């Protein structure tokens, strides 16, 4: 995990594709659906305060990145 005043980054190991997709849906339901971009293995959106980027690596590691919207 990595954190600064404006950024938090974490990796979650052993994440299945189903778990990743379920987490994306939870984030959407929590309001991270503004300016949404979905690509294969990546979801990015903001809630007006924070930008969230989720991505899946080939080794079943989900990367979560949150930044303050400026």
C-alpha angles and dihedrals in degrees: 000000000000126000140177131167091279106023139055122184126182137169121214113201126209094027115160122214089249091053091048092050091047090051091050089054092049090052091050090050089050090060103268094130105101115113089359121190120187123189133158104299095354137089125179129177142133137227095211093268105047134028114221124200120185122184137172123219124207090251093064094259117139115207117208119193126178125184133177111257109241 
